[in-house]
Amino acid sequence: MNSLEEIVVELESIFEDVDKYSEIYEIDKEHAYEEIAEFNTLKNRAVLGDENARTFVINQYSKLLIEGLSVCDEKINGVISFENLLNNEDGILFEILLHSFDMSEIIEKHKIEICFTSLMLRNVVEKEQEIIKQKFSDPRERIKLLSTLVYCLDDGQNVIDTLQHHMINEIGVLGKDYIYIIYKGLKIHLEFLRFKNKEIVVNIQKKITANSKMQFDEQNPTMTASKINSNRITTAGFSATATEEDLIINERIFTIKKITLEEMKDKYSTIDSLIYELLLINQEGRGSHLVSGSDMGVGKSTFLLAMLEKVPDYWGIGILDTQDELQARKKYPRKNIITLIENAKRTIAEQFQIMLKMSRDVLYIGEITKPDEITELINSCLRLNAGVGATIHLISPFEAVTNCRNLMMRTAMYADSEKAEEDIARGLDLVVHLKKLKCGRIVVDSIVEIVFTSNEVGIDPVLNGTLEEKIHNLIDVAQIYFSKAIYKKCYKYNEIVKYDENTHKWIPKNLPTDAYFNKIGQYVAGDKIDEFKEAFMEQSK
């Protein structure tokens, strides 16, 4: 037994032979059937991102390798060289590295950019071999590594399986010979890593989209699905790509942490005390907000989750998501949260109606990507006085109304762009825009209020007054006319705070408008609002 393939075949034969399995574990056939069935169920869950199931399967392989196949160090060394690490092929060497360090740590420590070559891989292993050898001096770690390699080859996602559980943003496959990852917005080609043939890639595409309502095949050559761990899978192949060799996989890894606004203020310096107080009264006052950013991995969903945590516990929260990316119910079990997942059987409008019938006070959308999402969100603001929150990709907070309007104009509900802009301005309050600094730190770059400016201002003509009164009236009419003619928009932006990269401080720009304070004042005590105003004016000095 001196190859992974042979070990895989041997282990498979045990799980296919109830007599052999019951003999190894010294149990009756009935229990053997049950255990094999449970094992197969967990195997299916493991490939769909269930890390606990993956650990169970690997542990079972470890147990069988020792008890069933009597695998010892000598046999392990026939597959993996622990004495001379560089004698291993690149795929095994990479797995050894991933067992010793997180991929994010490897990238940061060894300054890997654009392309991670075979030579670079071997240089990294050589530099870290003392730590690696120390780790694998434990026989249990050796058998665990072998079991992991067996699992990846037979049941998992082959050479990319372990990466899905590391602190990176995305894994991508462009055919059998091109594998890349995305970390902090940087695409890194893993040049040394490849699949043996295209059939392996197709098999992975089918396995990881098993949660989808449809099957990935010639009739459905593109597919978007979600894993158990909320990772988003996008695949393409067959007639949807240029050639048969172009088999595409993208796995967006959602590693959203439960970080509070307090931690963002005190630990990460994402916000300061003034912003913190503004966000608190916004949440208490059912303020409607968008969390925006132009960079991938800038933390929009993490920030939205922190905002959601500040919604009072006695309010009902409704979340609409493409997959349960936020996992808010799990993170905040004390809160009254309902999450509905977008699906082909119900329109987004129908999903919103269902949530509203369940007495939701606040509505959230994980990420706005579709016209119906923003339309229904604005509808909720205006019709039900519900506070809303969502994330959205924006290059600047001053593009919020334009981007939302463009989406809304693609729905049957809106045919007039001015009406769409008016509803957005009346519905949304704040845009919290995030930015990643050159040092990698994430900050709130600015908070901008969307202010509704009514054009329904009129003036009664003075017909019987004095000449002076008529002239003043004419001037007033002219001012209103020219104001409407020059600025036809029904909204304006009010920048509240802005981050200064030179001083590394947040600069207060303008207080929120009276209209904003009046809105949240329905739920927030007046003294809290006054305290914020005083703090704002004090910091402005």
RODO-2510 file (C-alpha; in nm, 4 decimals, decimal comma):
residues 541
     n   res          X          Y          Z
     1     m     0,0000     0,0000     0,0000
     2     n     0,2099     0,2901    -0,1217
     3     s    -0,0309     0,5282    -0,2932
     4     l    -0,3302     0,7370    -0,1927
     5     e    -0,5408     0,5791    -0,4663
     6     e    -0,4811     0,2315    -0,3250
     7     i    -0,5777     0,3456     0,0242
     8     v    -0,8960     0,5036    -0,1121
     9     v    -0,9938     0,1797    -0,2867
    10     e    -0,9260    -0,0236     0,0271
    11     l    -1,1328     0,2076     0,2506
    12     e    -1,4187     0,2169     0,0012
    13     s    -1,4304    -0,1607    -0,0018
    14     i    -1,4760    -0,1650     0,3768
    15     f    -1,7747     0,0733     0,3668
    16     e    -1,9288    -0,1286     0,0834
    17     d    -1,8891    -0,4618     0,2627
    18     v    -2,1081    -0,4859     0,5736
    19     d    -1,9499    -0,8162     0,6774
    20     k    -1,6015    -0,6701     0,6636
    21     y    -1,7112    -0,3541     0,8505
    22     s    -1,8859    -0,5496     1,1264
    23     e    -1,5809    -0,7751     1,1604
    24     i    -1,3391    -0,4821     1,2017
    25     y    -1,5550    -0,3039     1,4607
    26     e    -1,6836    -0,6276     1,6173
    27     i    -2,0492    -0,5294     1,5892
    28     d    -2,3536    -0,7053     1,4436
    29     k    -2,4677    -0,6428     1,0866
    30     e    -2,7695    -0,4363     1,1891
    31     h    -2,5509    -0,1839     1,3690
    32     a    -2,3011    -0,1950     1,0834
    33     y    -2,5754    -0,1003     0,8354
    34     e    -2,6806     0,1910     1,0591
    35     e    -2,3260     0,3205     1,1035
    36     i    -2,2474     0,2992     0,7312
    37     a    -2,5730     0,4830     0,6501
    38     e    -2,4888     0,7560     0,9026
    39     f    -2,1365     0,7804     0,7621
    40     n    -2,2673     0,8256     0,4067
    41     t    -2,5116     1,0938     0,5218
    42     l    -2,2339     1,2861     0,6937
    43     k    -2,0107     1,2463     0,3869
    44     n    -2,2755     1,4257     0,1829
    45     r    -2,3023     1,7012     0,4426
    46     a    -1,9247     1,7362     0,4598
    47     v    -1,8861     1,8169     0,0901
    48     l    -2,1576     2,0808     0,1340
    49     g    -1,9497     2,2669     0,3888
    50     d    -2,0459     2,1113     0,7225
    51     e    -1,7110     2,1265     0,9002
    52     n    -1,8230     1,9046     1,1893
    53     a    -1,9347     1,6358     0,9438
    54     r    -1,6013     1,6654     0,7621
    55     t    -1,4140     1,6192     1,0906
    56     f    -1,6252     1,3118     1,1723
    57     v    -1,5549     1,1512     0,8327
    58     i    -1,1808     1,2174     0,8614
    59     n    -1,1778     1,0742     1,2149
    60     q    -1,3551     0,7616     1,0890
    61     y    -1,0934     0,7212     0,8185
    62     s    -0,8191     0,7615     1,0793
    63     k    -0,9761     0,4944     1,2949
    64     l    -1,0117     0,2540     1,0027
    65     l    -0,6580     0,3160     0,8828
    66     i    -0,5263     0,2130     1,2232
    67     e    -0,7700    -0,0628     1,3201
    68     g    -0,8753    -0,1942     0,9807
    69     l    -0,5681    -0,1528     0,7630
    70     s    -0,3032    -0,1531     1,0374
    71     v    -0,1396     0,1538     0,8885
    72     c     0,1795     0,2384     1,0740
    73     d     0,4434     0,5095     1,0356
    74     e     0,6314     0,3032     0,7813
    75     k     0,3261     0,2778     0,5564
    76     i     0,2405     0,6472     0,6036
    77     n     0,5946     0,7401     0,5043
    78     g     0,5401     0,5461     0,1848
    79     v     0,2798     0,8072     0,0889
    80     i     0,4041     1,1200     0,2697
    81     s     0,7656     1,2030     0,3452
    82     f     0,7878     1,3697     0,6860
    83     e     1,1636     1,3254     0,7146
    84     n     1,2414     1,5191     0,3981
    85     l     0,9403     1,7424     0,3345
    86     l     1,0615     1,8664    -0,0036
    87     n     1,0492     1,5106    -0,1403
    88     n     0,6694     1,5394    -0,1491
    89     e     0,4824     1,6451    -0,4603
    90     d     0,3359     1,9963    -0,4588
    91     g    -0,0228     1,8919    -0,3810
    92     i     0,0780     1,7009    -0,0683
    93     l     0,3248     1,9717     0,0310
    94     f     0,0489     2,2325     0,0092
    95     e    -0,1818     2,0205     0,2264
    96     i     0,0985     1,9855     0,4826
    97     l     0,1316     2,3640     0,4851
    98     l    -0,2451     2,4147     0,5247
    99     h    -0,2436     2,1767     0,8220
   100     s     0,0227     2,3871     0,9895
   101     f    -0,0909     2,7430     0,9091
   102     d    -0,4001     2,9266     0,7943
   103     m    -0,3790     3,0354     0,4306
   104     s    -0,4248     3,3984     0,5332
   105     e    -0,1210     3,3707     0,7616
   106     i     0,0871     3,2199     0,4794
   107     i    -0,0071     3,5056     0,2455
   108     e     0,0584     3,7781     0,5033
   109     k     0,3807     3,6376     0,6466
   110     h     0,5446     3,5495     0,3154
   111     k     0,4009     3,8437     0,1184
   112     i     0,2437     3,6310    -0,1529
   113     e     0,0888     3,8355    -0,4328
   114     i    -0,0554     3,7598    -0,7767
   115     c     0,1036     3,4157    -0,8209
   116     f     0,2042     3,1425    -0,5743
   117     t     0,4513     2,9247    -0,7650
   118     s     0,5955     2,5809    -0,6928
   119     l     0,9310     2,7383    -0,6103
   120     m     0,7668     2,9803    -0,3661
   121     l     0,5757     2,6930    -0,2051
   122     r     0,8957     2,5002    -0,1465
   123     n     1,0729     2,8095    -0,0132
   124     v     0,7907     2,8673     0,2356
   125     v     0,7990     2,5037     0,3513
   126     e     1,1768     2,5213     0,3885
   127     k     1,1507     2,8347     0,6030
   128     e     0,8741     2,6864     0,8189
   129     q     0,9975     2,3271     0,8339
   130     e     1,0907     2,3460     1,2022
   131     i     0,7296     2,4269     1,2992
   132     i     0,5931     2,1743     1,0494
   133     k     0,8167     1,8912     1,1700
   134     q     0,7328     1,9703     1,5303
   135     k     0,3610     1,9433     1,4498
   136     f     0,3957     1,6145     1,2642
   137     s     0,6204     1,4585     1,5244
   138     d     0,2872     1,3564     1,6778
   139     p     0,1761     1,0273     1,5115
   140     r    -0,1880     1,1342     1,5454
   141     e    -0,1233     1,4375     1,3260
   142     r     0,0388     1,2150     1,0636
   143     i    -0,2564     0,9802     1,0436
   144     k    -0,4938     1,2785     1,0429
   145     l    -0,3121     1,4304     0,7448
   146     l    -0,3254     1,1007     0,5559
   147     s    -0,6966     1,0661     0,6341
   148     t    -0,7577     1,4225     0,5149
   149     l    -0,5811     1,3530     0,1864
   150     v    -0,7935     1,0406     0,1414
   151     y    -1,1117     1,2337     0,2165
   152     c    -1,0233     1,5184    -0,0234
   153     l    -0,9399     1,2760    -0,3018
   154     d    -1,2429     1,0508    -0,2634
   155     d    -1,5268     1,2504    -0,1089
   156     g    -1,4383     1,6180    -0,0972
   157     q    -1,3383     1,8882    -0,3418
   158     n    -1,0055     1,7304    -0,4266
   159     v    -0,7088     1,9702    -0,4103
   160     i    -0,9191     2,2724    -0,3063
   161     d    -1,1199     2,1110    -0,0261
   162     t    -0,9213     2,2287     0,2768
   163     l    -0,9087     2,5887     0,1503
   164     q    -1,2827     2,6345     0,2068
   165     h    -1,2252     2,6281     0,5827
   166     h    -0,9484     2,8908     0,5826
   167     m    -0,9739     3,2657     0,6374
   168     i    -0,9797     3,3682     0,2722
   169     n    -1,2582     3,5316     0,0712
   170     e    -1,3029     3,3132    -0,2368
   171     i    -1,1821     3,0020    -0,4189
   172     g    -1,1938     2,9980    -0,7986
   173     v    -1,1429     2,7334    -1,0666
   174     l    -1,1020     2,8148    -1,4372
   175     g    -1,0637     2,4702    -1,5885
   176     k    -0,8547     2,1854    -1,4529
   177     d    -0,5225     2,3728    -1,4700
   178     y    -0,6063     2,7115    -1,3177
   179     i    -0,6936     2,7508    -0,9500
   180     y    -0,6925     3,0822    -0,7667
   181     i    -0,7984     3,2311    -0,4356
   182     i    -0,9051     3,5808    -0,3359
   183     y    -0,7732     3,7327    -0,0157
   184     k    -0,8540     4,0922     0,0802
   185     g    -0,9471     4,1679    -0,2795
   186     l    -0,6231     4,0258    -0,4219
   187     k    -0,6519     3,7373    -0,6700
   188     i    -0,3688     3,4875    -0,6213
   189     h    -0,3046     3,2129    -0,8782
   190     l    -0,1987     2,8853    -0,7151
   191     e     0,0225     2,7897    -1,0062
   192     f     0,1369     2,4555    -0,8640
   193     l    -0,2163     2,3299    -0,7969
   194     r    -0,4288     2,1524    -1,0595
   195     f    -0,6783     1,8714    -1,1097
   196     k    -0,5756     1,5507    -1,2871
   197     n    -0,8582     1,5708    -1,5398
   198     k    -1,1695     1,7711    -1,6234
   199     e    -1,4020     1,4912    -1,5082
   200     i    -1,2906     1,5601    -1,1510
   201     v    -1,3942     1,9260    -1,1892
   202     v    -1,7367     1,8325    -1,3305
   203     n    -1,7886     1,5896    -1,0434
   204     i    -1,7049     1,8641    -0,7920
   205     q    -1,9429     2,1052    -0,9667
   206     k    -2,2256     1,8552    -0,9280
   207     k    -2,1463     1,7650    -0,5671
   208     i    -2,1200     2,1191    -0,4337
   209     t    -2,4431     2,2335    -0,6027
   210     a    -2,6459     1,9434    -0,4645
   211     n    -2,8400     2,1869    -0,2432
   212     s    -2,9848     2,3575    -0,5501
   213     k    -3,3396     2,2863    -0,6658
   214     m    -3,2025     2,1944    -1,0097
   215     q    -2,9227     1,9611    -1,1132
   216     f    -2,6080     2,0981    -1,2746
   217     d    -2,6028     1,9415    -1,6220
   218     e    -2,6363     2,0174    -1,9948
   219     q    -2,9882     2,1562    -1,9393
   220     n    -2,8693     2,3774    -1,6520
   221     p    -2,5140     2,4793    -1,7498
   222     t    -2,4915     2,7597    -1,4936
   223     m    -2,5850     2,7283    -1,1306
   224     t    -2,5837     2,9313    -0,8110
   225     a    -2,6293     2,7465    -0,4847
   226     s    -2,5413     2,7738    -0,1194
   227     k    -2,3672     2,5296     0,1088
   228     i    -2,4693     2,4330     0,4595
   229     n    -2,2097     2,6768     0,5943
   230     s    -2,3648     2,9565     0,3774
   231     n    -2,0746     2,9653     0,1309
   232     r    -2,2094     3,0748    -0,2079
   233     i    -2,1314     2,8473    -0,5033
   234     t    -2,1423     2,9599    -0,8666
   235     t    -2,0622     2,7121    -1,1425
   236     a    -2,0583     2,7211    -1,5222
   237     g    -1,9797     2,4657    -1,7895
   238     f    -2,1193     2,2725    -2,0850
   239     s    -2,2769     2,5127    -2,3398
   240     a    -2,2400     2,8161    -2,1110
   241     t    -1,8619     2,8412    -2,1537
   242     a    -1,6363     2,8930    -2,4543
   243     t    -1,4996     2,5372    -2,4647
   244     e    -1,5543     2,2055    -2,2881
   245     e    -1,2319     2,2659    -2,0975
   246     d    -1,3639     2,5885    -1,9419
   247     l    -1,5210     2,4504    -1,6259
   248     i    -1,5786     2,7307    -1,3797
   249     i    -1,6250     2,7174    -1,0039
   250     n    -1,6421     3,0123    -0,7664
   251     e    -1,6894     2,9623    -0,3953
   252     r    -1,7517     3,2757    -0,1918
   253     i    -1,6502     3,2000     0,1651
   254     f    -1,8632     3,3699     0,4265
   255     t    -1,6670     3,4007     0,7477
   256     i    -1,8808     3,6713     0,9048
   257     k    -1,7765     3,7251     1,2625
   258     k    -2,0050     3,8433     1,5373
   259     i    -1,8418     4,1786     1,6069
   260     t    -2,0220     4,4430     1,8109
   261     l    -2,0239     4,8180     1,7553
   262     e    -1,8407     4,8450     2,0881
   263     e    -1,5566     4,6292     1,9520
   264     m    -1,5508     4,8349     1,6324
   265     k    -1,5079     5,1455     1,8476
   266     d    -1,2664     5,0231     2,1136
   267     k    -1,0743     4,7358     1,9525
   268     y    -1,0695     4,7863     1,5756
   269     s    -1,1066     5,1674     1,5500
   270     t    -1,3588     5,1262     1,2703
   271     i    -1,5722     5,4005     1,4264
   272     d    -1,5286     5,6612     1,6992
   273     s    -1,7522     5,7510     1,9945
   274     l    -1,9535     6,0082     1,8004
   275     i    -2,0377     5,7646     1,5203
   276     y    -2,1170     5,5011     1,7814
   277     e    -2,3731     5,7284     1,9492
   278     l    -2,5282     5,8211     1,6134
   279     l    -2,5693     5,4556     1,5166
   280     l    -2,7238     5,3718     1,8546
   281     i    -2,9964     5,6365     1,8291
   282     n    -3,0515     5,5429     1,4640
   283     q    -3,1242     5,1824     1,5598
   284     e    -3,3350     5,2760     1,8585
   285     g    -3,5285     5,5202     1,6399
   286     r    -3,5998     5,2773     1,3522
   287     g    -3,3733     5,4704     1,1191
   288     s    -3,3325     5,3264     0,7704
   289     h    -2,9767     5,2720     0,6563
   290     l    -2,7577     5,1260     0,3843
   291     v    -2,4106     4,9905     0,4561
   292     s    -2,2025     5,0481     0,1446
   293     g    -1,8487     5,0011     0,0176
   294     s    -1,6711     4,9598    -0,3124
   295     d    -1,4134     4,6972    -0,2090
   296     m    -1,4691     4,3234    -0,1762
   297     g    -1,4222     4,1995     0,1777
   298     v    -1,4615     4,5456     0,3286
   299     g    -1,6943     4,4110     0,5968
   300     k    -2,0377     4,5333     0,4877
   301     s    -2,2205     4,2235     0,6122
   302     t    -2,0247     4,2226     0,9382
   303     f    -2,1160     4,5870     0,9947
   304     l    -2,4813     4,5242     0,9090
   305     l    -2,4878     4,2403     1,1607
   306     a    -2,3443     4,4713     1,4283
   307     m    -2,6178     4,7248     1,3482
   308     l    -2,8823     4,4533     1,3693
   309     e    -2,7581     4,3603     1,7164
   310     k    -2,8577     4,7095     1,8363
   311     v    -3,2212     4,6711     1,7323
   312     p    -3,4217     4,6548     2,0594
   313     d    -3,5001     4,2975     2,1639
   314     y    -3,8737     4,3697     2,1890
   315     w    -3,9001     4,4404     1,8136
   316     g    -3,9533     4,1781     1,5463
   317     i    -3,6804     4,1565     1,2819
   318     g    -3,7359     4,0148     0,9340
   319     i    -3,4417     3,9214     0,7110
   320     l    -3,4558     3,8359     0,3421
   321     d    -3,1424     3,6688     0,2080
   322     t    -3,0284     3,4652    -0,0911
   323     q    -2,8701     3,2244     0,1533
   324     d    -2,8467     3,2591     0,5288
   325     e    -2,5276     3,4620     0,5044
   326     l    -2,5840     3,6645     0,8213
   327     q    -2,6927     3,3630     1,0318
   328     a    -2,8462     3,6198     1,2659
   329     r    -3,0797     3,3759     1,4416
   330     k    -2,7831     3,1634     1,5404
   331     k    -2,5734     3,4608     1,6508
   332     y    -2,8506     3,6391     1,8437
   333     p    -3,0845     3,3663     1,9771
   334     r    -3,2461     3,6091     2,2228
   335     k    -3,3815     3,8246     1,9392
   336     n    -3,7137     3,7807     1,7604
   337     i    -3,5694     3,7126     1,4136
   338     i    -3,7291     3,5507     1,1106
   339     t    -3,5104     3,4769     0,8071
   340     l    -3,6645     3,3886     0,4727
   341     i    -3,4500     3,2609     0,1870
   342     e    -3,5130     3,3807    -0,1684
   343     n    -3,6344     3,0982    -0,3900
   344     a    -3,7885     3,0348    -0,7308
   345     k    -4,1303     2,9464    -0,5876
   346     r    -4,1982     3,2850    -0,4266
   347     t    -4,1316     3,6333    -0,5594
   348     i    -3,9446     3,8808    -0,3425
   349     a    -4,2669     4,0809    -0,3039
   350     e    -4,4457     3,7699    -0,1756
   351     q    -4,1639     3,7022     0,0690
   352     f    -4,1951     4,0559     0,2045
   353     q    -4,5717     4,0166     0,2412
   354     i    -4,5195     3,6973     0,4405
   355     m    -4,2761     3,8711     0,6739
   356     l    -4,5030     4,1706     0,7259
   357     k    -4,7900     3,9400     0,8218
   358     m    -4,5659     3,8108     1,1004
   359     s    -4,5414     4,1518     1,2705
   360     r    -4,1927     4,2564     1,1700
   361     d    -4,0884     4,6025     1,2932
   362     v    -3,7519     4,6074     1,1180
   363     l    -3,6620     4,4561     0,7805
   364     y    -3,3160     4,3641     0,6544
   365     i    -3,1723     4,2390     0,3264
   366     g    -2,8308     4,0723     0,3299
   367     e    -2,7194     4,2335     0,0024
   368     i    -2,9125     4,4361    -0,2538
   369     t    -2,8458     4,2939    -0,5997
   370     k    -3,1922     4,2739    -0,7560
   371     p    -3,4408     4,5475    -0,8515
   372     d    -3,7250     4,3919    -0,6504
   373     e    -3,5167     4,3891    -0,3320
   374     i    -3,4630     4,7646    -0,3119
   375     t    -3,8183     4,8309    -0,4339
   376     e    -3,9763     4,6243    -0,1573
   377     l    -3,7353     4,7687     0,0984
   378     i    -3,8398     5,1249     0,0105
   379     n    -4,2033     5,0136     0,0112
   380     s    -4,1624     4,8897     0,3671
   381     c    -4,0186     5,2242     0,4793
   382     l    -4,3014     5,4284     0,3331
   383     r    -4,6071     5,2104     0,3904
   384     l    -4,5311     5,0574     0,7277
   385     n    -4,2871     5,2954     0,8949
   386     a    -4,0531     4,9969     0,9294
   387     g    -3,6857     5,0554     0,9902
   388     v    -3,4791     4,8893     0,7196
   389     g    -3,1166     4,7947     0,6642
   390     a    -2,9174     4,6415     0,3804
   391     t    -2,5741     4,6241     0,2223
   392     i    -2,5046     4,7516    -0,1271
   393     h    -2,2004     4,7960    -0,3511
   394     l    -2,1382     5,1689    -0,4074
   395     i    -1,8267     5,3491    -0,5233
   396     s    -1,9405     5,6477    -0,3154
   397     p    -2,2277     5,7161    -0,0728
   398     f    -2,3249     6,0046    -0,3001
   399     e    -2,4232     5,7461    -0,5640
   400     a    -2,6832     5,5834    -0,3391
   401     v    -2,9979     5,7423    -0,4816
   402     t    -2,8818     5,7045    -0,8430
   403     n    -2,7946     5,3361    -0,8017
   404     c    -3,1148     5,2536    -0,6169
   405     r    -3,3207     5,4479    -0,8720
   406     n    -3,1616     5,2594    -1,1621
   407     l    -3,2541     4,9288    -0,9997
   408     m    -3,6084     5,0395    -0,9203
   409     m    -3,6680     5,1566    -1,2774
   410     r    -3,6213     4,7969    -1,3902
   411     t    -3,9373     4,6917    -1,2058
   412     a    -4,2989     4,7229    -1,3175
   413     m    -4,3755     4,9411    -1,0165
   414     y    -4,1769     5,2427    -1,1388
   415     a    -4,1937     5,4144    -1,4771
   416     d    -4,1013     5,7641    -1,3546
   417     s    -3,7421     5,8165    -1,2380
   418     e    -3,8344     6,1291    -1,0397
   419     k    -4,0969     5,9338    -0,8463
   420     a    -3,8414     5,6607    -0,7734
   421     e    -3,5931     5,9197    -0,6429
   422     e    -3,8631     6,0807    -0,4299
   423     d    -3,9542     5,7495    -0,2669
   424     i    -3,5881     5,6692    -0,1999
   425     a    -3,5301     6,0106    -0,0418
   426     r    -3,8419     5,9786     0,1734
   427     g    -3,7611     5,6222     0,2760
   428     l    -3,3864     5,6034     0,3402
   429     d    -3,2049     5,8005     0,6085
   430     l    -2,8346     5,7159     0,6283
   431     v    -2,5641     5,5654     0,4092
   432     v    -2,2710     5,4261     0,6107
   433     h    -1,9786     5,3939     0,3690
   434     l    -1,6887     5,1628     0,4566
   435     k    -1,3349     5,1858     0,3260
   436     k    -1,0224     4,9752     0,3522
   437     l    -0,7092     5,1803     0,4228
   438     k    -0,3723     5,0971     0,2673
   439     c    -0,2625     4,9400     0,5950
   440     g    -0,5567     4,6975     0,5722
   441     r    -0,7630     4,8569     0,8483
   442     i    -1,1320     4,9055     0,7736
   443     v    -1,2982     5,2320     0,8732
   444     v    -1,6258     5,4123     0,8248
   445     d    -1,5169     5,6537     0,5532
   446     s    -1,8270     5,8699     0,5830
   447     i    -2,1876     5,8785     0,6944
   448     v    -2,4231     6,0641     0,4639
   449     e    -2,7864     6,1530     0,5223
   450     i    -3,0283     6,1407     0,2295
   451     v    -3,2501     6,4461     0,2740
   452     f    -3,5890     6,4759     0,1063
   453     t    -3,6440     6,8258    -0,0345
   454     s    -4,0033     6,8802    -0,1363
   455     n    -4,0646     7,0695    -0,4585
   456     e    -4,4276     7,1144    -0,3626
   457     v    -4,3538     7,4633    -0,2316
   458     g    -4,5898     7,7288    -0,3597
   459     i    -4,6807     8,0887    -0,2934
   460     d    -5,0089     8,2682    -0,3301
   461     p    -4,9967     8,5704    -0,5585
   462     v    -5,0590     8,9156    -0,4057
   463     l    -5,3233     9,0745    -0,6290
   464     n    -5,4583     9,3535    -0,4113
   465     g    -5,1581     9,4635    -0,2076
   466     t    -4,9355     9,7675    -0,2403
   467     l    -4,6824     9,7952    -0,5204
   468     e    -4,4031     9,7116    -0,2748
   469     e    -4,5885     9,3992    -0,1586
   470     k    -4,6473     9,2917    -0,5187
   471     i    -4,2778     9,3400    -0,6051
   472     h    -4,1691     9,1354    -0,3006
   473     n    -4,4203     8,8674    -0,3971
   474     l    -4,2889     8,8632    -0,7535
   475     i    -3,9323     8,8221    -0,6259
   476     d    -4,0426     8,5308    -0,4034
   477     v    -4,2206     8,3639    -0,6952
   478     a    -3,9147     8,4126    -0,9161
   479     q    -3,6853     8,2605    -0,6515
   480     i    -3,9043     7,9531    -0,6197
   481     y    -3,9351     7,9193    -0,9965
   482     f    -3,5616     7,9461    -1,0610
   483     s    -3,4825     7,7169    -0,7671
   484     k    -3,7057     7,4468    -0,9170
   485     a    -3,5697     7,5086    -1,2662
   486     i    -3,2033     7,4947    -1,1626
   487     y    -3,2241     7,2058    -0,9112
   488     k    -3,4954     6,9638    -1,0137
   489     k    -3,3986     6,6878    -0,7729
   490     c    -3,6162     6,6172    -0,4734
   491     y    -3,3225     6,5177    -0,2558
   492     k    -2,9828     6,6313    -0,1387
   493     y    -2,6973     6,4707     0,0504
   494     n    -2,5935     6,5877     0,3954
   495     e    -2,2475     6,4600     0,4935
   496     i    -2,2483     6,4069     0,8686
   497     v    -1,8953     6,2751     0,9341
   498     k    -1,5884     6,2114     0,7189
   499     y    -1,2682     6,0195     0,7949
   500     d    -0,9481     6,2200     0,7467
   501     e    -0,6593     5,9947     0,6395
   502     n    -0,4019     6,2613     0,7272
   503     t    -0,5063     6,3052     1,0899
   504     h    -0,6604     5,9565     1,1227
   505     k    -0,9644     6,1134     1,2854
   506     w    -1,3292     6,1545     1,1983
   507     i    -1,4295     6,5102     1,1207
   508     p    -1,7868     6,6152     1,2068
   509     k    -1,9257     6,7987     0,9032
   510     n    -2,2955     6,8710     0,9522
   511     l    -2,5555     6,7720     1,2067
   512     p    -2,8312     6,5471     1,0766
   513     t    -3,1346     6,7489     0,9742
   514     d    -3,4320     6,8257     1,1971
   515     a    -3,6389     6,5959     0,9752
   516     y    -3,4131     6,3027     1,0705
   517     f    -3,4242     6,3831     1,4413
   518     n    -3,8023     6,4259     1,4271
   519     k    -3,8349     6,0822     1,2657
   520     i    -3,6247     5,8903     1,5166
   521     g    -3,7654     6,1090     1,7958
   522     q    -4,0829     5,8998     1,7799
   523     y    -3,8887     5,6230     1,9568
   524     v    -3,5803     5,7928     2,1058
   525     a    -3,5977     6,0123     2,4160
   526     g    -3,5357     6,3810     2,3510
   527     d    -3,2507     6,4007     2,6029
   528     k    -3,0566     6,1311     2,4121
   529     i    -3,0880     6,3301     2,0913
   530     d    -2,9822     6,6484     2,2731
   531     e    -2,6780     6,4697     2,4192
   532     f    -2,5731     6,3608     2,0705
   533     k    -2,6150     6,7147     1,9362
   534     e    -2,4013     6,8536     2,2190
   535     a    -2,1291     6,5923     2,1603
   536     f    -2,1352     6,6683     1,7865
   537     m    -2,0968     7,0430     1,8400
   538     e    -1,8224     6,9870     2,0969
   539     q    -1,6216     6,7635     1,8605
   540     s    -1,6742     7,0139     1,5787
   541     k    -1,4797     7,2837     1,7647
***
